[in-house]
Amino acid sequence: MLTHIHIRNFAIIDELDLDLADGMTALTGETGAGKSIVVDALGLALGDRADSAVVRHGAAKAEISASFDIAALPAARAWLDDNDLEAEDECLLRRVIAHDGRSKIYINGSPSTLQLVRELGNHLVDIHGQHEHQSLLRRDLQRALLDDYAGNDTLRTQVAESYGRWKSLRTRLDSLTLAGDERQARVELLRFQVRELEALKLEADEYEQLSEEHARLAHAGRLLETAEQGYAALYDADEQSLHTLLGHQLHALAEAAGLDPALKEPLELVNSAQIQLREAADALRHYADALDLDPERLAFVDERLGLIHDLARKHRVRPEELGAHYQRLAEELAELDGQGYDIEALERDLASAESAYREAAEKLRASRIKAARELNKGVTEAMQGLGMEGGHFEIAVSPDEERYAAHGLDEVEFQVSANPGQPIQALAKVASGGELSRISLAIQMIAARSVTVPTLIYDEVDTGIGGAVAEVVGRQLRRLGKDRQVLCVTHLPQVAAQAHHHLQVAKRKGRDSTQTRIETLRDSRRIEEIARMLGGVELTAQTLAHAEEMIQRASAG
């Protein structure tokens, strides 16, 4: 589970350390205080894309660290082992975003990639955003949600891989069985293209090497001037060079250190600095001596790069891909122009690949249908408690036998009847904004029961509900918190009162800056916050009593 978050110079957060416990934790606060900023920061630590706008104004970089206890997470530990990332009972994710937009990400102190961190994050946290109900209208996300609920990762991979094999063979056979004129025309085109690329005689990594050389040659004058000026400033006969000035200071410190040993440490540091300065000056001198001002070579490189770019544009590939593109064309030409290919063998391979694909796709369909029945029942029951009495939810899994795809042979559509007597229709055609929000929440809560991820985060997903419905949502989240860690950003007192732990987010304004702080609320402070959320400018005795009753009732349940 998530145990600690450290945030520095992110948005309006100067510095924040937040310890988290198991169970359900509510994050509350005034509108604009930055409740969702913590969730946004965690998303970045888990591999979300970022830009320089997230860096606090005036800071050089933003840093986010998230610590997880993985002692009871064998899947996460196995993933770390498979990727040679040492881990015992704790996993640390760290993200650094510079003000110029550059970003670095680390797993247990080792540099990593966004893709790898996202893969690991799938074992650690499941985040549901406040606008998630809008994306629920997309059919591809509906299919993905059903597959996630069914635990279809292995089946999906098998279907995608078998589809890739079938698609490759289908394309190859289509190419080989073109009608005579079409095939001959393709052969002639390939011959011309291959000869054209052969004439280029492009070597491996030549484009990258030429690009680097061109940058160096094109700016050789400036580079030489910089190196010579740097050498002169660092180490020259002039009395004003840094080496000479440091030498004077070193001499003075050496004499003073004989009088007071406390000066030995700065003396050693200055001595070390002078040595490094001399090494830097030598490196600049060697660089300047080796730098080649060669206009003829620059003209050749310029012309060569121009030719590579022209051919890349003509073949519609990037310049660095030209070599691989040539290999593909040459292989296709050899196959089409040769006499050794066996159409019948290829047809047999294609039939076998198609059979394997269909078999895998049918297994995936069976799993989807089974999971859809379970999800239909659970979501329909949840809708009754969310103010949609008589509503009905259904997932239609429709076969599409003629349309092969990497995701299988099914079309998945979420359908709903929001009120008694209404026909069941596609979710996008029936549900209003408020209904869609509640249906999305029902799906999330039911689907979460089958999810093995230990930490669930809900970022204002209760928008658009209130009253008794809000209390039902709070109870559901509290129930989830008995088996896993639930972090809920909410503006509803009925939800916040159900939490095992309560954090208040507040914004503190200074003369020149705005900062966000988070406080753990207990006893009277928590009662006051729930009372504030209930409404009213003043906290009356009646409001405070109501807030206390809500907390006590939740604890008793």
RODRENMAR-425177 format. One record per residue (C-alpha): residue in one letter; x, y, z. Coordinates in steps of 0.05 Angstrom, whole numbers, plus 5000, padded with zeros to 4 digits. Last residue first. Layout:
# residues N
aXYZ/...
# end
This chain:
# residues 557
g456850135228/a458750425296/s464250845266/a459551125213/r454351295265/q459551635309/i462052065251/m454952275230/e453052425303/e459052875311/a457253265248/h449953345272/a452353595340/l457054095306/t451354345263/q446754425323/a452054775364/t452955265308/l459155315263/e458155985229/v458056115154/g453455525141/g454554865107/l455154125121/m462454165099/r463954635157/a460654145204/i464953585177/e471154025188/e469054205259/i467853475277/r474753305251/r477953845293/s474053615354/d476652885350/r482052805299/l484353155236/t490953035201/e493353685170/i495353825099/r498754465074/t498354845009/q502355474997/t501056144964/s506656654954/d508657384956/r504757685013/g502857015042/k496756575027/r495655915062/k491455395026/a488454835066/v487754085055/q484653705113/l486152965123/h481252475155/h482451745174/h477451165180/a472851515131/q465251485136/a464552215157/a468152435093/v462752115049/q456752435084/p460653085090/l461253135014/h466953524982/t471152904969/v478252674953/c478051934972/l484051494988/v482350754997/q487350245023/r484949525020/d480449015051/k476649425103/g477250045059/l472549745008/r467149755062/r468750495077/l467950645003/q461150305001/r459050665064/g461051335034/v457251184970/v450951015011/e451751665050/a452252054985/v445851734961/a442351945026/g443852675013/g448452834954/i450552664884/g453353064825/t460752994842/d462152344880/v468152184835/e471852744871/d478552394861/y477751664882/i484251304896/l484650544906/t490850234936/p492049484942/v491149294868/t487948604866/v481648834830/s475548384838/r471948814889/a474149444852/a469449264794/i463349354839/m465650034865/q467850284797/i461550054763/a457150394815/l461151034810/s460451044734/i452950934742/r452651514791/s456451984745/l452351774685/e445951914723/g448252624740/g450352774668/s444052454638/a444151724618/v440351454558/k443851534491/a451051474514/l449550864557/a446750484498/q439450284508/i435049884555/p427750074546/q424850524600/g419350224643/p423050334709/n428550854705/a435750894683/s435450314633/v442650194615/q447349924563/f454949854562/e457349604494/v462649094476/e463848894404/d467248224399/l471947864351/g478447984389/h482448574414/a487748514359/a482248554306/y478748094256/r472148364230/e468047814199/e465947454261/d463248064298/p460447754361/s456348204408/v457948264482/a452348704510/i453648944581/e447349074621/f445149554675/h438049634702/g434650204739/g428550054783/e431150504838/m436450984812/g438051364876/l444851064888/g442450464928/q438650174869/m444550304824/a448949844866/e444249254852/t444549384776/v452149454781/g452948774816/k448248394770/n450948664705/l458148574730/e457047834743/r453647724676/a459048134640/a464547704673/k461647074643/i460647394574/r467747674574/s470847004593/a467046654537/r469247204488/l476547124507/k476146374495/e472846514428/a478446994409/a483846474426/e480345954381/r479346464326/y486646664327/a489045934326/s484545774267/e486946384229/a494246194242/s493045494216/a489445754154/l495246244142/d500445694149/r496645264099/e496145854050/l503645974057/a505045254041/e500645303979/i503945943956/d510845653960/y516246163946/g522545953908/q521546303842/g524246973860/d521847663840/l516347723892/e520647453950/a527047803931/l523148453920/e519848393988/e526548284022/a529748873985/l523949324005/r524549134078/q532049214079/y531549904046/h526550124100/a531349904154/g536750344124/l532150944115/e529550944186/e534451474212/p532051944156/r524751874178/v520251514127/r515851754071/h519951434014/k520852103978/r521752474044/a527251984065/l530452033997/d530852794002/h533352764074/i538952284056/l541052723997/g541053344040/l545252984093/r550452814040/e550653524013/d551653824082/v556853304099/f560753474035/a560154224046/l562454154118/r568353734095/e570354284046/p569454824099/d574354474146/l575554824213/d577554214253/l577654224328/a583453814355/d587454404382/a581354734412/y579354084447/h586353984474/r586354694502/l579454604533/a581553954566/d587854284593/a583754854622/a578854364655/e584753974685/r587754614712/l580954814743/q580454114774/i587254204807/q585554914830/a578954674860/s582554114898/n587354634928/v581455074945/l578054484980/e584354295017/l585355015043/p577955045062/e579154425107/k585854655134/l583155325159/a581155045227/p588554885237/d589755625256/l596655945250/g599555465200/a592855495164/a594056235153/e600356115113/a596955585070/l590856035063/a595056605034/h598556144985/l591955834963/q588956524953/h594756734908/g594256074869/l586756164862/l587956834829/t593156534782/h588655954762/l582756424753/s586556844703/q587557574724/e595057564727/d595257384654/a599756784637/d593456394623/y589355864657/l581955934669/a580156564630/a584856414572/y582555694568/g575255904568/q576656424514/e580055904471/a574455394481/t568955904466/e572556164404/l573555454378/l566255274390/r563955904354/g568355774294/a566555034293/h559055164292/a557554854225/l563054334235/r560354094302/a553054084282/h554953734217/e559053214254/e553253044299/s548452984240/l553552574201/q554152074258/e546552004265/y545751914190/e551351414185/d548550964240/a549450354194/e552150554125/l548050864069/k550650654000/l546051183967/a546250783902/e543150203939/l537250653957/e535850823885/r536950103862/v531949863916/q526750383895/f527350213821/r526949463833/l521049553881/l517249953829/e518549423776/v516448863822/r510049223841/a508249323768/q509648593755/r505048393813/e499548843789/d500048593718/g499947863740/a494447923792/l497247963863/t498147303897/l504847433930/s502848093962/d496247813987/l500047224016/r504847674054/t499248114081/r495347514105/l501547204136/s503047834176/k495747914197/w495247194222/r501547254264/g499247924293/y492347644308/s495547064346/e499547564387/a493548004402/v489147414421/q494447114467/t495647784500/r488247884512/l487647194542/t493347324590/d490648004612/n483447764618/g482447884692/a474947914683/y474448614714/d480248854671/d476948564609/l470448914625/l474149574636/a477949484570/r471449354532/q468249974561/l474550364546/d474150164472/r466750344470/r467751054495/l462051304539/l465951134602/s470751704584/q465552194611/h464751804676/e472251874689/h471652634698/q472952614774/g478752144766/h479351414787/i486451204805/d488450474815/v495050394852/l500549884862/h500749314811/n498849764753/g504050254778/l509549754759/e507349774687/r506650524689/v513750584717/l516350154660/q512950584607/l515151234639/t522451004637/s527450844691/p533451134728/s535150704790/g533850994859/n528550484878/i524850634813/y526751304784/i523851824736/k527052414701/s523552994665/r525453564620/g520154114616/d524754714621/h522754824694/a525454124710/i520953534730/v523753014779/r519852384793/r521351874848/l518251184860/l520450804922/c518750074936/e519049775005/d519049065032/e525448844997/a526849114928/e532549094878/l530549274807/d533048744759/n526748794715/d524248094731/d525748214805/l521548854805/w515848494770/a516247924820/r515848414879/a509848754848/a506248084837/p508047844907/l504748444941/a504448315016/a511248615032/i510149154980/d509749765026/f509850354979/s513651014980/a511951594934/s516852144916/i515252784878/e520253324858/a519153974821/k524854364789/a528355034785/a523355394829/g520756104817/h513655904803/r512455184826/v513754684771/v507254384743/a507454844682/s513954524660/d510353934628/a508053254652/r505952574626/d503452074678/g508451554701/l506551344772/a510351924804/l506352384758/g499852074781/l502052174854/a502852914839/d495952954808/v492952604868/v496353094915/i493953674872/s486753424877/k485653744945/g488954394924/a485454914966/g481355134906/t474654944938/e475554895013/g478254255042/t477453495045/l481752885037/a478452255064/t482451635083/m479350935081/g483250355110/d490850315111/a495050895132/l498251485097/d504051945116/l504552605079/d510653045073/l509553705036/e514154245009/d512454874971/i505854634942/i502455134896/a504154744833/f509754254854/n515754554889/r516853944934/i512353344945/h513752744991/i508552194994/h508551635045/t505550945058/l501950744994/m500050005000/
# end
